[in-house]
Amino acid sequence: MTEIDSDKQQTETHSRPVLAKSSMRTLRRWFLVTLIFAMGGVAVAQRGYWRNRDRSLPMDRNGVPTWEVDPKFPKDCFTFVRIEYDSYGGRGRRGGGCWTDYPDSDLNFSLRLQQLTSLKVNPDPVVIRLTDDELYDYPFIYIIEPGGLSFSDEEVKALRRYCLNGGFLMVDDFWGDSQYENMRFELKRVFPDRDPFELPLSHEIFHIVYDLKEKPQVPAINSARRGRDGSIGSWEWSSDGSDTSTPHYRAITDDEDRIMVLICHNTDLGDGWEREGEDQWYFDEFSVKKAYPMGINIVTYAMTH
């Protein structure tokens, strides 16, 4: 696996400035001073399962630039992989769908990972199912809005095999107790002998590249709010009325304490990636400070363990 080199990074195939430094201050300064996005001009939000029933990327990549991959090693790079699943209603009531934030979050995060680290990144994120043969070609997979997810028996077996053989699953963007219970139930089918546990802030995944001082909570852009006193509302309301003000990062580990599944609950990192070009305050407060640093930490951990 390739480790992040915090000293150098060059991306020469697009016009945006590039910098790779593993400090929050440098990341924030680079993002803000260079104004890498004209507001609203980079990624057009395409939320909702019904708008994206195929796996193809838009021809214009919604304005996100591309870059070259070494033709001698076309597969020797990190690929962001979204898992397509069927939502049967589950136990989470109004659980969302696997296409939420697609393709903008996947494209934007791949770009930032290429720019801000020395990882070689595939400019084209992919979408696969857990039962696809190519699942085992990728060390990192991403599931979003699992509040209504229900795995088939074949998916249960495939995910168990994938994780126990070194794969890493990130679960993101679901809120409240009922949606968490749905995800917990489905993961219990995958790992009957293992239970998720809360990661302490001292765990290396919060510090491996960016030294985070708190567990980041990112709301959807239309739920982010500012009080007149300067306070910031960073949580979304749950459909079941349960408390969502505290973000949770829970893990399921293998016998060597390697994280196989990271569960990002009461937070929406994907919206911080998708919506970065739509509102300057949201970009400054959530994309720069929280969504990208945590996402880069997660991928770095997955690729080095």
DAVEN-V867615 format. One line per field, one symbol per residue. phi: phi as a letter, one per 20 degrees, with the letter a starting at -180 (. if undefined). A space follows every 10 residues. Layout:
phi: ???
This chain:
phi: .eefeedcac cdebeffcbc cecfffgfff fffelfcfgm ddcefceoff ececefefge llnefdbedg ffcfdebfcf deeebedeol delefecfeg meefffffff fffffecefe cffdfcccdf efffgfecec ccddlefdfb fffffgffff fgffdofcdd dbmbcnffff ffffffffff cfdccfcfff fffffecfcd eeebffdceg gedfbcefen fcedcdfefe mffcfdfccd cddefdmffe cddedlacff ffffefedbf ffgfedffec ffgfffffff ffedc
